[in-house]
Amino acid sequence: MAQLAERPPWLVRLYGRAAGGGRRVVGGGFLVGTDQVLTCAHVVTQILGEKETVQSGAVAGRRVLLDFPHLPAAGPLEAEVLAEGWAPLEEDYGDIAVLRLAHVPESAVPAPLRRPPTLDGHRFSVHGFPLGPGGGYATGILRGRRGPHGRWVQMEDVKTEGAAITEGFSGCPVWDVDLEAVVGTVVSKYQEEGAKIGSMIPVEEIERVWMPLSAWVRWRLDLDPQAETHWLPRARGVPLGESDGWFFIGRHRLLAELSEWLRQPPGADRSIRLITGRAGSGKSAALARLVVLSDPVLGPEVPVAEPDRAVAPPLRAVDVAVHCRGKTADQVAAELAAAADVLAASTDELMVALRTRRRPFTVVVDAPEEAASGHDRAIVSLLAKLAAHPSGQVRVAVGIRTGSRSAIGSLLVDLLGHRVVTLPLDDPEYLDREDLIAYAFARLHGASGGDHPYRLDEELARSVAAAVAARADPLFLVAQLTCQALILQPVDTGRPGWEDHLPSDVDLALGQYMERFGDRERTVRELFTALAYAEGGGLPEGALWADLATALSLRRIPYREADVYEVLESAASFLVEDQAGPGQPRRFQLFHGEMVAYFRSQRPEREAQGLLCDALLRRVPLHADGTRDWSAADWYVVNHLASHAALPGVSAACSTTPAISSPRSPARCSAPSAACGPCPRLARRTRPRVTAWIAFARATAPPISASPPGRSATIR
């Protein structure tokens, strides 16, 4: 995802006529919505040879040339100047133009847009064209409002190196490095030799001129880090890593009821929607289908049959979707705050900040029972508070697995009582048995995987699909896993009673599927078992993962990094990859929560966590005096050892190995001391960035002094 920001697929160059003939770059712009481009009005008037104060009637309908510099064969393209959105420059107001493309390149992506409450102190980066088509970057710090009416935002950079805001930057998108989104467009430079100061028009001011932009200043599923690892695979009804096909079938009643609820005006029905189901029932898939269909970018691309179209939600009906797996309550609150464009880093701050929001806010949350250890109940309490928010503008739908150890679905009912509308997927009225048969047939006959018998013989596929569905009923996950295993190793339908050998629950289906690894099955199982206990975003690839698998294993030969990478290659469809950040190793976790439960069921929880704590502590180097050198400890150990030691009795188990014993083991210590060295306190967690889908231009600028008095000017 880092390439999206380093080579932004929304950036455009606008061309005018060069003095000696041919074309020259006049300024930039960026794609918003489906086919509109935002730029500065003075860039357009310069191209067309008009005065800067010209009104829309003189330019509407006229055409300019542009291209997308980071997209292959994406220009030159024609774009029409729209009367709507035209605002010529008047002091610090206006200088906005909207263009409509006749053709949008397939790989172009609308810019992610934000309107935060404040921008002061945020780092920015701008890709402009001061030297012609090749372009260059200007970086610095955003400051406060400026101009006669305070409508523009000052941009500063006092570093010796780096480009100044000069000709060629006008109209280009301003990338907020801290928010990881576009927050405005460059409009002017500072008229003093050597000054590296400019101005931008913030998104909220552009919205005042061109109101349709508001529809795109929002959370976007296509840019969410978990779109590819959770929402899209679930919505398509496929395992992770399968690139082709949409196999989701059915759940018409559930989707119809949720879509009808979403069509009502906010506040008309303030009851929270609680979607429940056994593990493997397709709860996450149904929620993901709702989320994807409502997304303005992805929704229109989903192939939808007529019966499904009738129960589809409105576009933009969902303002944010959060998958809670491995997250703390504060992390969930931070994601919700980012989507709502309010400042909050905790659940309490979010409740206060939402009072300032005047727009409806619809939240879909999946799997709070899979949250970080000890945070499931806090997340459910947060959702209950949101549903009862005094503004009346917040709507909440949450999916919770029935039978989870924490019984948090019951907690939600206890907190809200009659204001919880439960939609139980296990009840017959929410499941058409024919849908399960149709899904199994689609997976057998339509899934990729070469010329297997079920692809070549439709009647065979229908017969086996009916048997798979009968055994799997009512669990779609069992049907999916069974079909995957059958494609790799078809069943002999000539053998009497072959149907009875098909799995009927998730454990049997997973066990049967694991057999495909042959003599490597034990290795895969034990490395997966270590992943099942991973906290946060998962285990980092490499030695730590191998050590934890060894700790839980009964074999004498330790696992090596080579075993980890072999599993990453052979079993990728079971794994979710998460990039922790620039320079950090990849992290992995199991794809489905039921897989976590399956592999964790092999050993008593307290015993397993004790073994993991011992292994984690062994990875902390010792000082010469025998105390632990926490400054040299793995990031995972520092951040997650306390979670592994949370069960009663586990922290004691951590000290059973004499070589690592310490009276001030970090899992038990209440304060740092000289006795144990510079202990970083495991309770001190690094709050991860919320929209971590882009890693871009993270240079740290030195403190910037107040700018001298002066005046700004439109960039020529």
N, C-alpha and C positions, 0 to 999 in steps of 0.2 A: 504493500500500500504506500510505502514511502515514495515510490516513483510518481504517484499521483500529484504530490506537491512539488517534487523536484522537477517534474515535467508536466505542469498542469494541463489537463485535457480540456480546460475551460478557457484558457488564454487565447486571445486573437490579436492579430496585427491588422491595422487599418492602413490602406495605401492611398496616397495621392499622386498627382503627376509631378515628376521630377523636372527640374529646369531644362535639362538637356534631352528630355524625352524619357520614356520608360516610367517606372514606378519608384516611389520612395515611401518608407514607413513614416507615417505622421504621428501615430499614437497606438494605443492598445484598447482592449475591451475584454469582456468575459461573458461566457454563455450563462444565461439564467433561464429557468423554465425549459420548455421543450424546444423552442426555436428562436428565442430572443437573445439579443446581445446588448449589454449595457456599456456605454462609453460616455465621454464628455461631449457636450454640444459644440464646444469650440474646436474639437477634433474634426467633427463632421463639417462645420462651416469652413474650416481651413481646406478640407478636401474639395468641397463644392465651390469654393471661391466666394462665399457669402460673408456678410458682416456678422460679428458675433452676436449682435442683438436681434438678428432676424427671427421672425415668428414662424410658427410651425407651418403656416400655409405656404411659405416659400420653399420649404424643404421636404414636406411630407410626400412620400411616394418616389422621391429621387433615390438613386442607387449608389452604393459605394462598394468597393472591393475589399475583401479581407481574407485572411487564412488562419489556420490553427497551426502555429509553428511546431508544436510537439506531436502532431498527428501525421501519419504517413498519407501522402497524396490528398491533403485536405485543403486544397485551394489552388488558385484564387476562387473565392465564392462571392456571389452577389448577395447583398443585403439591402432591404428597403427601409428607408427612414420612416418611422411611424409618427403620426401627429400626436397620438396618445403617448405621453411621457416626455414630450419635447419641452425643455425649459432652458431658455438662453440665460447666460450669466448676468446676474444683477447683484453687485457687491459680493456677499458671501451666500447668495441664494442661487439655486438653479445650476446651470452648466451640466445638464443631464440630457442624454439622448438614448432612445431605445430603437434598435434595429431588428428587423425580422429576416431570418435566413430563408432563402428559397429551398435550400438543401442543407441538412445537418449531417455531418460525418457520423458514421455508425459508432465510432469509438469516442466521440465527444461526450463529456460529462458536465452537467450543470454545476456551477460552483457551489460549494457549501457556504451558506450565509448565516451570520449571527448578528444580533443587535444587543450586546451585553449592556447592563446598567451603567458600566463605566469602562473606559478604555485606557485611562491614565496609567502609565507605567508598563503597558503591554509591549512586548517586542514585536516588531513587524519586519516583513521582507516583501519587496516588490520586484517582480521581473518586468523590466521595461525595455525600451529600444532606443537608448540614447546614442548608440553607435550604428544604428541602422538595423537591418533584419536580424543580425546575430543576437542582439540584446545583451542585457547585463542586469545585475542585481543592486538594489539599494536596501540597506538594513538600518535599523535604529530602534527608537523608542517612541511610542505614541504618547502624546501629552493631552492637555485639556482642550476645551473648545476655544476657538478664536474667530475673529471677524466681527463686524459691527453687530451682528445678531447672534453670534455664537453657534452658527450652524455647521461650521467646519471643525475638523480636529487637526491639531498641529502634529507634524512628524519631525523628529529630530535625530541627528546622528553627528556626534562630534569626534568620532574615531578618525584618525589620520587616513587609514586605508578605507576602501569602499567608495562606491559611486555616490554622487549627490543626486537629488531629485532635479533632473534637468529635462530639456526637450526630449521627447520620445517616451516619457513616463505617463503622460496624460491619458486618462481613461483606464489605466492598468489596475488590476485588482490588488488591494492591500491585504496581504496574508498576515493574520494575527498568529504568531508562533505559539502563544500561550493557549489560545482557544482552538487552534488548528482549524481555522475557517477564514473566509473572506469577510472583512468587516467594513469595506468601503472602497472607493476608487480615488486615485490620485487626481488632483485638480489644479494645483498651483505650486510654484516654487517661490523661494525667498529671494527678493531682488537685492542681493548684496554679494559681491565677489567673494567666493570661498565659503559662504554659508551653506551648510548642509541641512536646510530646513525646508519643509514643504507642508502642504495641506491636503487633507482628503475629505471627501464627502462621505459621512458614515451611512451605513445601510438604512438607518431609520429616517434620515433626511431624504434619501432616494425614494423610500416608501411613500413619503408625503406627496411627492410629485407623481409617482407612478404606483398607484395602489395595488395593481396585480402582483407586484413583487412580494407582497406580504405572504402570498400562498407558498413561496419558496424559502422564506426565512423560517426554517423549522428543522427539527430532527429529520434525518433521512435514513431510511433503512439501507439503501444501496451503499451508504458510506459508513454504516455501523460495523465495528470490528467483528461482531458476532453474526453478521448476515450470512457469511459463507460457511460458518461452522455450526450454526444452530438454525436460524430462521428459514433460510432457503432450503437446505436439505429436508427439514421437517415439512415445509409447505409443499415440497415436490414429492414427498413420500419415498425418499431414496436414502440409502446409507451415505455417509460422508465420503466424498471423493468421486462419487458417480456423477459425471458431467452431463449426461443426456437424459431427457425425458421428464415429463410431469405425470406422476402416478397417483397423486392424491385423488381419492374417490369418496363420495358420500358426505356424511355428517350434515345433511341438508337442514334438519330441524335445528340443530345447534347453531349453525351459521345464520339461519333465518332469524332466530330469536336475538342473537347478538347484533346482527345488522339492523334489525328493527329498533333495538335499544339505541344504537349509535345514530340513527336518523332522527331521534327525538331531540328537541332543544335541550341544551345543558340545563340541569336543575329540574327538569320535568320528572325524572326518575333518578333519585340519588342512591338507589340500592346498589351495592357492589355485586358484580357477577362473579360467582365462584364456580369454576369449571373443575369437576373432580373426575377421577377415573383410576383404575388399577394401573400398575406399572405395565406399559406396553399397550394401553388402550387407545393411544393416538391423541391424548390430551394436548401434548405439545404440538403435534402436527395440525390439529384443528385451530389452535391459537395462532400458529405460524401462518396458516392459510389466511386467516382474518387479517393479520398484520401485513402480509405481502400484497394482498389484493387492495388494501387501502393505501398503499404507498404510491405517491404520484409518479415516481420513476419506474418502479418495477411492476406495479399493478397492471398498467396497460399492456405489458409484454406477456402476461400469463395467458396461456391458451385456456379458455373457459368455455365449457359446453353450455348449452342453453339452460338446463336445469340448475347448473351452478351459478349462472349469471343472475338468476332471479333471487338468489340468496347472498349475493356479494355485497360487502359493505360499501358505503360511499368513499370516493377518493379523499384522502387526508382525514379520515375519520379517527385515526389513531395518531396521537401526537408523540408518543414514545413507547417503545417496547424494550423491556429489560429481562434478560435471562439471568437468574440469580446465582447460578452455579458458581461456588467458590468465592462469592462476594460477601463483604460485610454489609451491615445495615447502612453505614455511612457511605460506602461506595455506591450502593443503590440510590441513596438520597442524592449523591453528587451527580449521578447520571440523570436523574429526574430534574435536578436543578439546571443542568446544562441544557436539556431539551426545553425547559420552560424559560430560558434566558433570565434566570435569577441567580443571585450569589448565595450559595449555601454549601457547606462542607459537612453537614451533619443533619440528622433527621429533624432536630429541633429548629435549626436554622432554616431548613426547607419549609416547614410549616409557617414560619413567620414571613419568609420571603414571598411565598405564594399569595400573600394578602395584597401585594402590589400588582399582581398580574390581573389584567382585566379581560383576558381572553379565555375561552374554554380550554380545558386541559384533560385529554383522555389518555389513560395509562393502561398498558397491558403488561402484566408481569407473569413470568413463567418460572415454576420450580423453586419457590422460596425454601422448600424442604431440602434443597441441595446447596443452600448457602454455606458460607464459611462456618466452621464449628461454633455453635452457640449463638448464631445470628438469625436463625430461621424465625424465631418468635418475635424478635425485634423488627424484622422486615414486615411480618404480618401485622404487627401493631402499627407500624408506619402506614401501611395500606388502609387500615381501618380509620386512622386519623385523616388520611387524605380523602376518603369517601365521605367523611363527615365534616370536611373543611367548611368554615363559615361562609366562604365566598359562594358556595353552591356551584362552582364552575368545574370541579374535579370529578371525573368519572373513572372508575377502576374496574378492570376485569383481571382476575388472577386464576391461574391454573395450579392446582395442588394435587399431588398423587395421594390417593387413599391408601391407608395401611402404612404410611410413613411413621417412623418411630416417634416423631415429635407431636403428632396429632394436631398440627397447626391449623388444619381446616376447622376443627372444633373450636380452636381459640378464636378464629375470626367470627364464628357464629356467636360465641360468648360475648365478644366485644360489641357486635353490631345488632345482634338479635334478628328481628324481623326485617332489617334492612340488608340482609344477605339473601340473594336469589341464587340458589344452588342448581346447577345444570349437571346432573350426574350421567356421564357418558356410559357407565355400565348398565344403566336402565334400558330396557328394551325399546322404549319410545325414542331413544337417541341413537339407536343402531339398527340399520337394515342389514340383515344377514347376507343379502345379495351383494351388498357393497364389499363385504369381506371376500366373497368369492371373486368378484370382479377385480379386486385389488390383487389377489393372488394370481389370477390369470394374466393380468397386465404385467406383473413382475416376471412371470415365467415366459410368456410369449413375446413380450416387448422389450425386456431389459437387454442391454448390451452384454457381450461375453462370447461372441463367436457363434458358430453354427451348432449349438447344443440341440438336443432332441425337442425341447419345448418350443424353440423358435421355429423349427422345421415342421412340426406336427401340431397343428392347432387343436385337433381333437384330443390328443394326448395331454396338451397343456390344460385344456378345460377339465378333463377328468382328474388330473392331479391337483389342479387348483381347488376343485370342490372338496377333495380329501384334505388338503392343507387347511382350508377354511374351517371345515368341520372340526378338526383337531385344535386349531388355534382359537376358535371362537371363545371370547369376543376380542382377542388381543391382536391388533394389527402388527405389533412388533414381532410376535411369534411367527406370523405369516411371512413377514419380510425376511427374517433370519432363516426360516425354513427354505424359502425360495432361493435365497443366496446359496445355501448349502446344496440344494438339488441341482442348480445350474452347474456347480462344480462336480457333483457326483450324483447323476440321475438315479432315481429309485427304479427297482425292477418291479414293474406293475404286474408281471406274470407270476410273482411269488404270492401264494395265498396269505392273506392278512397283512399285506404290505402297508395298508393305511394305518394299522395300529402301531407301526414303528415310527410314524411321524411324531414330532414333539408336540406336546399340548400345553406347555408353559414356557416361560422365558428361560428358566434354568436349563431345561432340557434342550431348548433350541440353541442356546449359547454353547452348551456342552457338545452338541452335535456339530456345530459350526467349527468349534476349536479343533475337532478331529482332522480338519483339512490340513493342519500344519504338520501332520505326520510325526517324525522323530523330533521335530522342533516344538511340539505342542507344550512340553513342560516348560521350556524356556519362555515361550510366549505367555503362558499362563502366569508364571512367576514374575515376569517383568510387568505384566498387566496388573497383577496383584499389588505391586508397589505403587503403580499409578492410581489404583483405587483409593489409596489413602492420601493422595496428594492434596495439599491445601492451596488456597489462592488460585493462581492461574495454571497450576500444574507443576510437574517436576521438570527441571532443566535437563536437556539432553546431556549425556556423558556419564562421568564417573559417579556422581551422587545417586543418580537413578540406579545404576548397577549395584552400588553399595546397599541401597535400601532393599532391592530385590534379593540380594544375598542374605541380608539380615532376616528376611521372612522365609527364606528357602530352607529346605532340609538337606540340600546337597552340600558336600564339603568343598567343592571347587567354586571359588567366587566368580560371580559374573563380571564381565569386562565391558568396556565401552563398545567393543566390536559387537557384542551381543545386543546392546541397545540399538545400534545403527542397523543391525540386521532386522530387528523387529520393526523399526521405523520404515524399512523398505517393504517388508512382507506383509505387514498388518496395518497399513496406513489408513484403511477405511474405518478402523475402529477408533482412531485417535483424532483429537482436536489439537491443532497447533496454535500457540499464542506467542507473538513476539513481545517479549518483555520491554524492549526499548532499545535505543541505539547502543551497539556494542554488547548487548546482553545475549546470552544463549537462548535458543528457542525453548519454549516450555510446552509440555504435552499433558493432556488428560484424556480419560476415556470419553467416548462420544456420547454415551447414553447413561443416565443415572441408574438404570436397572443393571447395567454392566458393573457399575460401582458396587451395588448391593450384592451382586452375584459373587464377585471376587472377594469381597470383604466377609462373606459368610463362611469362608473356609477356616477361620481361626477366631477364637474369642477376641473381642475388641480390645480389652485391656491388655491382653498378652501381646497382641500385634503392635499396639501403640508403644508399649514398653520396649519392644525390640527395635522399633523405629527410632525412639528417643536415644537408645544406646548408640545406634549407628550414626545418628546425627551428631551426637556429642563427640564421637570418635573423630569426626571431621574438623573439630575445632583444635587448632594447634595449641601447644602448651609453651608457656614461658619457661625459662630456666628454673624458676622457683616452683614450677608445677601448676601455676594458675593458668587459666585459659586466656589465649590471645584472641579476644573477640573481634579485634580490628582485622584479623586475617581470616575470619570465618566466612563460609559461603553465605551469599545473600539469602538463600532459602532457609538455612539454619537460623540466621538472625531473625528473620521475619516470621517463621512458622513453627519453631521448636515448641513455643508455649502452647500452640493449638494441639500439637501431638501429645503434650503432657497434661492436657486439661482434665482427663478423666481421673476420678479419685484413685489413688494408688499408683498411677502411672509414673508420676514424678519420682516416687521412691524407687520404682524399677529402673529409672534412668541412672541411679547411682550404685547399682549392684556390681558394676565392673570396677575393681580397685584402680585400674589404670586411669579411669576418668572420673573417679569420685572427687567431689569437692563439697565442702559444707555450704558453699554459696553457688550451687548449681543455678544457672540462669532460669531454669524452669520454676525455681522455688524462691529466688531472691526477691526481696521487696525494694531494694535500693542498691545502686552501684557502690562499690567500695574499693579501696586500694588492694584489699586482699584478693579480689578476683580480677584485677586489671580493669581496663577501660570497657566494662560491660555495657553494651549499647542498649540494654533493656529491651527484651523481646516485645514488651507491650507497645513500644514505639514503632508503629507501622508506617511505612511510606505509603501515603494515599496515592494510588495510581491515577494517572491522568484519565479523564473520562472518555474523551473521544480520541483514543490512541491509534487511529487508523492511519496517521501520517507522521513521519519523522522528517522534519524539514527545517533548515536554516536556524539551527539552535545556537548560533553564536551569541555569547553574552557581551552586551555592550557595557562600557564603564559608565559610572554615574554621569548624568548630563546636567549641566548647569542651566539656569534660566536663560532663555534666549534674549538677545538684545532687541530693543525696539526696532521695528522695521515694517515693511509692507510686503504683501504677497502679490503675485501676479500670475495670470494665466500663463501656462507654459507654452511657449511658441515652438 
